Amino acid sequence: MSRFRVSAAAAFGLGAFLIAPLPAAAQSAADVAVLAGPCANCHGPDGRSPGPIASIAGQAEAALLEKLKAFKSETPPAGTTIMNRHAKGYSDEQLAALAKYYSQISATAPAAAKGKK
């Protein structure tokens, strides 16, 4: 095998390792915050929805994970609009990390942040 093929194979293996999803416990807060970015579009900053969409901040981790897995399943809950499509884009490890992340955020905004525009 040529040096190029060995180097290419090694680079591919390293690249696959680097993009593989990490277990929820191994994900850094910054990594999970990036994963959570699309959630803010509907569920509000920090998972506190300002409108009719459900807030997800402060919910129990197990309950959030159960809901996310249900959305990802082949038979999502009745009335699901877009969550089934979003959830399918995440690995089970990433869903677990998101559930943990949102469960650790207070359901109510800190007093200092209330009233700020």
C-alpha positions in Angstrom: 0.0 0.0 0.0 1.4 3.4 -0.9 2.1 6.1 1.7 -0.7 8.2 0.2 -3.3 5.4 0.7 -2.1 4.8 4.3 -2.3 8.5 5.1 -5.7 8.9 3.4 -7.1 5.9 5.4 -5.7 7.3 8.6 -7.2 10.7 7.9 -10.5 9.2 7.1 -10.5 7.2 10.3 -9.6 10.2 12.4 -12.2 12.3 10.7 -14.9 9.7 11.3 -13.9 9.7 15.0 -14.0 13.4 15.3 -17.6 13.8 13.9 -19.0 10.8 15.7 -21.6 11.8 18.3 -20.4 11.9 21.8 -22.3 10.4 24.7 -24.5 12.9 26.5 -22.1 12.9 29.5 -19.1 13.7 27.2 -20.8 16.7 25.4 -19.5 20.1 26.6 -22.1 22.7 27.4 -20.9 24.7 24.4 -21.5 21.7 22.1 -25.0 21.2 23.5 -25.8 24.9 23.2 -24.9 24.7 19.5 -27.2 21.6 19.1 -29.9 23.6 20.9 -29.7 26.6 18.6 -32.6 25.5 16.3 -34.8 24.9 19.3 -34.8 28.6 20.1 -36.7 29.4 16.9 -39.9 28.0 18.3 -39.3 27.3 22.0 -37.7 30.6 22.8 -34.3 31.6 24.1 -33.1 29.1 26.8 -36.2 27.0 26.1 -38.6 29.6 27.5 -41.3 30.2 24.9 -42.7 33.7 24.6 -45.7 32.4 22.6 -48.1 29.5 22.2 -45.3 26.9 21.6 -44.5 24.8 24.7 -41.6 25.9 26.9 -39.1 23.2 27.4 -36.9 24.7 30.1 -37.1 23.2 33.5 -38.9 20.1 32.4 -37.8 16.7 33.8 -34.9 15.2 31.8 -36.6 11.8 31.5 -39.8 13.4 30.3 -38.0 15.6 27.7 -36.1 12.6 26.4 -39.2 10.5 26.2 -40.9 13.2 24.2 -37.9 13.7 21.9 -37.7 9.9 21.2 -41.4 9.8 20.5 -41.0 12.6 17.9 -38.0 10.7 16.4 -40.0 7.4 16.2 -41.7 6.1 13.1 -45.1 6.9 14.7 -44.8 10.4 16.3 -47.5 11.7 18.5 -50.8 12.8 16.9 -50.8 16.5 15.9 -47.0 16.7 15.5 -46.1 19.4 13.0 -42.4 19.7 12.6 -40.8 18.1 15.6 -40.6 14.7 14.0 -38.5 16.1 11.3 -36.2 18.0 13.7 -35.8 15.0 16.0 -34.7 12.7 13.2 -31.7 14.9 12.6 -30.2 14.1 16.0 -28.6 10.9 17.3 -30.0 9.4 20.5 -26.9 10.6 22.3 -27.6 14.2 21.1 -31.3 13.9 22.1 -30.2 12.8 25.6 -27.8 15.8 25.8 -30.5 18.2 24.8 -32.9 16.7 27.4 -30.3 17.1 30.1 -29.4 20.7 28.9 -33.0 22.0 29.0 -33.9 20.2 32.3 -31.1 22.2 34.0 -32.5 25.6 32.9 -34.9 27.3 35.2 -38.4 27.4 33.8 -38.7 31.1 34.7 -36.3 33.8 33.6 -34.0 35.2 36.3 -35.5 38.3 38.0 -32.8 40.6 36.6 -33.6 39.5 33.0 -37.3 40.1 33.3 -38.5 43.4 31.8 -35.3 43.9 29.8 -35.8 44.5 26.1 
